[in-house]
Amino acid sequence: MKLLLIFVVVISFTVFSCDGRDKRYKTNREILQEQNLLKSFSKSITYIPEAYIKISNDTILSNGYRVKIESYTDMEHSYLRTYVKNNIQHIHYYRQIKSIIKISKQNKDILTMPVTKDNLITKNWSLSKTLENKIIKGIWLDEYNSNKQNKVIIDILFYEPETKNTVYCSLSFDKEGQLFINDKLKKIS
């Protein structure tokens, strides 16, 4: 019984003496370095957009064209931006947007075309320098000019995450589905 009492006193003394006084004046950084956990807490990883997004647009123009634009987030390809702030490495993945354009007139399919930055550069190599480090921010139908010019005109907005600069591009399709890319890209501040 006496031995048990001594054992309980020794154990309780050991437990109560481990109150963390030695860590009271240490910073969180020093404690994490001691535990070799600093690297795992020194990164901030962000995906933009965070989840899968799909947007569908179906428009019938007064000149007889029917235009379907389906845009969705490419979950496999992204633009990477990293920087260090307050000793934390920030990693931002800006996911690419892909679109599919379907054009028909009087129930006759004219064109089905995927629209990505790489696809546009393949069709017009002069865009490669201007669209470097940019992602597609939005794609939409220019209804007014499509009706006025009797063509289908699609506008695309490209965005550079690092500088927040944007570039506007215009695609036009004639009645045979021939693609014309506006080479005069407009920079919007």
C-alpha positions as CSV (number, residue, x, y, z in Angstrom):
1,M,0.0,0.0,0.0
2,K,2.8,2.3,0.9
3,L,4.5,1.5,-2.4
4,L,1.3,2.2,-4.3
5,L,1.0,5.6,-2.6
6,I,4.6,6.5,-3.5
7,F,4.0,5.4,-7.1
8,V,0.9,7.5,-7.4
9,V,2.7,10.6,-6.0
10,V,5.6,10.2,-8.4
11,I,3.3,9.8,-11.4
12,S,1.1,12.8,-10.4
13,F,4.2,14.9,-9.8
14,T,5.5,13.9,-13.3
15,V,2.2,14.7,-15.0
16,F,1.7,18.1,-13.2
17,S,5.2,19.2,-13.9
18,C,4.7,19.0,-17.7
19,D,2.6,22.2,-18.0
20,G,4.4,23.7,-21.0
21,R,6.3,26.5,-19.2
22,D,9.3,25.9,-21.4
23,K,7.2,26.7,-24.5
24,R,5.5,29.7,-23.1
25,Y,8.0,32.3,-24.5
26,K,8.6,30.5,-27.8
27,T,6.9,31.6,-31.0
28,N,4.8,29.3,-33.0
29,R,7.5,29.2,-35.7
30,E,10.1,28.0,-33.1
31,I,7.8,25.3,-31.8
32,L,7.0,24.1,-35.4
33,Q,10.7,24.0,-36.2
34,E,11.5,21.9,-33.2
35,Q,8.8,19.4,-34.3
36,N,9.9,19.5,-38.0
37,L,6.4,20.7,-39.0
38,L,7.3,24.1,-40.2
39,K,7.3,23.2,-43.9
40,S,3.7,21.8,-43.8
41,F,2.4,24.9,-42.2
42,S,4.3,27.4,-44.4
43,K,2.3,26.8,-47.6
44,S,-1.1,28.2,-48.6
45,I,-2.5,26.4,-51.6
46,T,-5.5,28.0,-53.4
47,Y,-7.5,26.8,-56.4
48,I,-9.4,29.4,-58.4
49,P,-12.2,28.5,-59.0
50,E,-12.3,26.0,-56.2
51,A,-15.0,23.7,-57.7
52,Y,-16.1,22.6,-61.1
53,I,-18.3,25.2,-62.9
54,K,-20.3,24.6,-66.0
55,I,-22.3,27.4,-67.8
56,S,-24.5,26.8,-70.8
57,N,-25.9,29.5,-73.1
58,D,-28.3,28.8,-75.9
59,T,-29.3,31.8,-78.1
60,I,-31.4,32.1,-81.2
61,L,-30.6,35.2,-83.2
62,S,-33.0,37.1,-85.4
63,N,-30.9,36.4,-88.4
64,G,-31.6,32.7,-88.0
65,Y,-28.5,31.5,-86.3
66,R,-28.7,29.3,-83.2
67,V,-25.6,29.5,-81.0
68,K,-24.9,27.2,-78.0
69,I,-21.9,28.1,-75.9
70,E,-21.0,25.6,-73.1
71,S,-18.1,26.7,-70.8
72,Y,-16.7,24.6,-68.0
73,T,-13.7,24.5,-65.7
74,D,-10.7,22.4,-66.8
75,M,-9.9,20.5,-63.6
76,E,-6.6,19.1,-65.0
77,H,-4.8,22.2,-66.4
78,S,-4.1,25.4,-64.6
79,Y,-1.9,28.5,-64.5
80,L,0.4,28.4,-61.5
81,R,1.4,31.5,-59.6
82,T,3.6,31.4,-56.5
83,Y,4.9,34.1,-54.2
84,V,6.2,34.4,-50.6
85,K,4.6,36.8,-48.1
86,N,5.3,36.8,-44.4
87,N,7.4,33.7,-44.7
88,I,4.5,31.8,-46.1
89,Q,4.6,30.4,-49.6
90,H,1.4,31.1,-51.4
91,I,0.5,28.8,-54.3
92,H,-2.4,29.8,-56.6
93,Y,-3.7,27.5,-59.3
94,Y,-5.8,29.4,-61.8
95,R,-7.8,26.8,-63.6
96,Q,-8.3,27.1,-67.3
97,I,-11.8,27.5,-68.9
98,K,-12.7,25.4,-71.9
99,S,-15.7,26.1,-74.1
100,I,-17.6,24.4,-76.9
101,I,-19.4,26.5,-79.5
102,K,-22.1,24.9,-81.6
103,I,-23.6,27.0,-84.5
104,S,-26.6,26.0,-86.6
105,K,-28.9,27.8,-88.9
106,Q,-32.4,26.6,-89.9
107,N,-31.8,23.3,-88.1
108,K,-28.6,22.6,-90.1
109,D,-25.4,22.2,-88.1
110,I,-22.7,24.6,-89.3
111,L,-19.9,24.2,-86.8
112,T,-19.0,22.5,-83.5
113,M,-15.7,23.8,-82.2
114,P,-13.8,23.6,-78.9
115,V,-12.4,27.0,-77.7
116,T,-9.3,27.0,-75.6
117,K,-6.4,29.4,-75.5
118,D,-4.1,26.7,-77.1
119,N,-6.7,26.0,-79.8
120,L,-6.8,29.7,-80.8
121,I,-3.0,30.0,-80.8
122,T,-2.9,26.9,-83.1
123,K,-5.3,28.6,-85.5
124,N,-3.5,32.0,-85.4
125,W,0.2,31.9,-84.3
126,S,0.4,35.7,-83.9
127,L,-1.7,35.4,-80.7
128,S,1.0,33.4,-78.8
129,K,2.9,36.4,-77.5
130,T,-0.1,38.4,-76.5
131,L,-1.9,35.5,-74.8
132,E,1.2,34.3,-72.9
133,N,0.5,33.9,-69.2
134,K,-3.2,34.6,-69.7
135,I,-6.3,32.4,-69.1
136,I,-9.8,32.7,-70.4
137,K,-12.0,34.7,-68.0
138,G,-15.2,34.8,-70.1
139,I,-16.7,33.9,-73.4
140,W,-20.0,35.3,-74.8
141,L,-22.0,36.0,-77.9
142,D,-22.1,39.5,-79.3
143,E,-25.7,39.5,-80.3
144,Y,-25.9,43.1,-81.7
145,N,-22.9,42.8,-84.1
146,S,-23.9,39.2,-85.0
147,N,-27.3,40.4,-86.2
148,K,-25.9,43.6,-87.8
149,Q,-23.2,41.8,-89.8
150,N,-25.2,38.6,-90.4
151,K,-22.4,36.5,-88.9
152,V,-21.9,34.9,-85.5
153,I,-19.5,36.9,-83.4
154,I,-18.0,35.5,-80.2
155,D,-16.1,37.7,-77.7
156,I,-13.5,36.3,-75.4
157,L,-11.9,38.0,-72.4
158,F,-8.4,36.8,-71.4
159,Y,-7.0,37.6,-68.0
160,E,-3.5,37.6,-66.6
161,P,-3.6,36.7,-62.9
162,E,-0.2,38.3,-61.9
163,T,-0.9,41.7,-63.3
164,K,-4.7,41.6,-63.6
165,N,-4.4,42.9,-67.2
166,T,-7.1,41.8,-69.6
167,V,-7.1,41.3,-73.4
168,Y,-10.3,41.2,-75.4
169,C,-10.5,39.0,-78.6
170,S,-13.2,38.6,-81.1
171,L,-14.0,35.5,-83.2
172,S,-16.4,35.7,-86.2
173,F,-17.9,32.8,-88.1
174,D,-19.6,33.1,-91.5
175,K,-22.5,31.0,-92.9
176,E,-20.1,28.2,-93.9
177,G,-18.5,28.1,-90.4
178,Q,-15.2,29.7,-91.5
179,L,-13.4,31.2,-88.5
180,F,-11.9,34.7,-88.5
181,I,-9.9,35.8,-85.5
182,N,-9.6,39.5,-84.8
183,D,-5.9,40.2,-84.8
184,K,-6.3,43.6,-83.2
185,L,-6.6,42.6,-79.6
186,K,-7.8,45.3,-77.3
187,K,-6.1,45.7,-73.9
188,I,-8.5,46.7,-71.2
189,S,-7.0,48.2,-68.0
